[in-house]
């Protein structure tokens, strides 16, 4: 009799536990439902969108696009243009100034192309009458600064030797635009003169030592110093160009610091803050 009573007691206990579990699960589901209802009923106000906008970075009021030049073989000379790009701006408030900038971009591309074509002729052939080389040209650009105050862009041109060779030449031109004052800046606007050459050369050395010096390496670095009393160089002051990155001035140079693959265009920090002449 005691055994039967104990058996029924166990059954009642198990049944009671099941009821408690069902009640607990129901309570959890009800809480989730209430929470979702509360979230769904939360009004989306103008302030909500305002807060989201505050978290997003402000975009410039104009657009940087690109002009694409598709693959082209030029007539009468053994020369081809590979897919190329140069910058173009859109939606600037001053349409006349916008056109002036875009014309300048286009003229830079055309001048680079002319340099690359210079001296190229189909008369340079091998013993079989086939042109010895098939030079190519392509261009691209790098944006250093893009905001409502300053636009700073490097336009790069690359001339390839063709014919299976890996020789090439580089061209670069930096365009700095004072958007607020509607002016295309020149080097003189940066208020940096020849008295700064030694300081700039020191920054050049620091940059290339940091980026091209390997531990326990005796490889010599060909520093692209600016010609001065201390350093004799093919880089003359008239050829020096400056760009603007993060409100600081960078020195833009074509350099060949070590091996062939390092032949490139470099943007070297100068440690100088942007300070340009105001006005037109």
N, C-alpha and C positions, 0 to 999 in steps of 0.2 A: 504493500500500500504506500509505504514511504517512497518507493522507487517511482510509482506512477505520479505521485504528487510532485516530486522533483522534476519529472519529465515535463509536466504541464507548466511548471514554473519557468523552466528554461524556454519553452515555446513563447510564453507571454513576454519574457525579457527580450527575446530576439525580435518579436513583433513591435515592442515599444521602441527599440533602437531604430528599426526601419522607419517608424513614423517620425522620429526625431530627425533622421537623415533627410527625409522628404521635405519636412518643414524647413530645414536649413538650406537645402538647394533652392527651394521656392523663394526664400528670403533673399538669397544672392541674386537670383534672376530678377526679382522685383527691384532691387537696388540698382542693377545695371540698366534696367528699363527706365527708371526714374532719372538716372544720370544722363542717359542719351536724350531723354525728353528735355531735360534742363539745357543741354548743349544745343539741341535743335531749336529751342525756343529763344536762345540768346540772340538778340537783334544785331544785325550787321549794319553798323552806322557808318557815316562818312569818316568819323574819327578812326574807325578800324582801318580803312584804306589809307588814311593819312599816316598812321603809325607804320604801315607796311612800306609806304613810299619813303619815309624817313630812313629806313634801314637800307634802302637801295641806293647805290652811288648815283650821283647826278651825271647824266650823259651830256656831252657837248651839244650845242644847238645846231651844229652842222654835221654832215656825214663825210667820212673818207671812203671813197670808192676807188676803183682801179680801171685803167684802160688796158684792155688785153690785146696784144698783138699775136696773132696766130702764126704757126709755122709758115714761112715764106721763103722761096728761093728767088733771089733777085736776078733779073735779066742781064745778060751780057757779061756777068762776072761770076766766078765760082765762089759764091758766098750765100749763106742762108741765115735767116733769122729764126731762132727757136722761139717757143712760146715765151712771151715777155709781158711784163706789167710795169706800169708807172702810175703814180697816184693821181687822183682826181677828187676834188671836193664838191659837195652838193649842199644845197639848202642854206647857204650863207645868206645873211640878211641883205648884204650889199652885193647885188648881182654883178656889178661892174668890177668890184674887187675880186669876186669869185672867179670871173673870167680871166682876170690878170694873173691870178695864181695858177690856174689851169694851163694857160698859155705858157707860163714859165716852166711848169712841169714838162709839157710837151717839147719845148725847145731843148731842155736838158737831155731828154731821151734822144732827140734827133741829132744833137751834137755828139753824143756818145756813139751813136750808130755810124756817123761820118768818120770818126776816129778809127773805129773798128774796120771800116771798109777801105781806109787809106792804104794804097799800095797793093791792094788785092787785084789779081788779074789771072785770067784763064791761060795766059801765055806761059805761066810757070808750070811746065809739064815734065813728065818723066820721059824715058826713052820710047815709050809706047804711045806718046801723045796724050796721055791722061794727066789731068791736073795733079800736081804733087800734093797739094793740100786743099782742104775744103773748109775754110774758116767759117765759124759760126758766131752768132752774137745773141745774147739774151740779157734781159734786165729784170730787176726786182726792186722792192723798196722795203725799208724798215722804219717803223714809226717809233720815235724816241719820246715825243710828248704829243698829247692830243687832248686839248681842253679849250675852254672859251677864252683863255688868255693867250696861249702859245700853241702853235703847231710846229713840230720839228721832225723832219723826215730825211733819211738818207736814201738817195737813189743810187743803185749799184748796177754797173754794166760789166758783163763778163764776155770776153772774146776768146773763143776756143780755136785751137790750131786746126782741128779736124784731121782727117786722114789717119785716124787711129792714135794720134799723139795725145799727150796729156798736158802739153804746154798751153798756157793761157795768160791773158792780161786782164787787169782790172781797172775800172774807172769808178769814181765816186763823186757825188755832189750832195752837199747838205743844204736843205732848204729850211730856213727858220722864218716863221710868219708870226708877227705880232697881230693877233686877231683883234684885240681891243682897239689898237691905234691904226689898224688897216695899213700895215707896212710890212714889206718883205725885207727882213733884216740882212745887213751885210756884216762882215767881220768887224768893221769899225764901230758898229752899234754895240758890240760886246764890251767896249771900253778896256780892251786888253791890247797892249802894244809890245814892242820888241823887248822892253825892259823885263818882261815876264818869261822870256825864253828859257833862262836857266832854271827857273821854278818849274816850268812845263816839262823840261827835259828830265828833271828829277822825278816827276810824277810818271813819266814814261818808263824810267828805269824801275821804279817801284812796281808798276803794273806788270811788266814783263818778267821781272824776277819772281813775282808771286805766282804767275800763271805758267811759266815755262822752265822754272828751275826744278829739276828732279833731284831727290836725295842721292848723294854719292855719284852725281853725274858731272862729267867734265865738258858737256856740250856747250859750245859757245853760243851766246845769244846775239843776234844782229839787231841791236836797238835802233828803232827808227827815230833817232834824235833829230831835232830841228837844227839846221845849220847855225853855228854860233862860233865865238872865239874859242870855246872849249872843245866843241865837236864839229868836225868838218862833215857835212852831209849834203846829199842831193835834195833833201827836203828843205826848201826855202820858205821864208816867212810868208811870202805872197801865196804859197800853195797851202798854207795851214787853214783848216776849217774847224769850226766849232759847232756843236749841237747842244741841245738842252734836254736833260733827263731829270725828272723830279726836281725841277727848279734849280738844278745844278748844271754847270757847264762841263761838257765832255769834249775831248780832243778827238777828232776823227781822222785816222791815218790809214793808209795802205801799208802793210808791213809784211816782212818775210823773216820772222824771228829765228826760226830753226829749219826744220825740214820742209820739203816742198808742200806738204799738206797744210802747213801753217800760213801759207800765203793767203792773206785775207784782208778785210776791212775791219779795223778795230775802233771801238768807242772807249776812250781812256778817261777815267775820272780825273779831274784837275784839282778837286778840292775847293773850287771857286763857286760861289753862289751866283745865280743869274742876276745880272745887273746891266740892263741895256738902256740906251738912250731913249728917252720918252719923246712922244710926238712923232709927226710925220717928217 
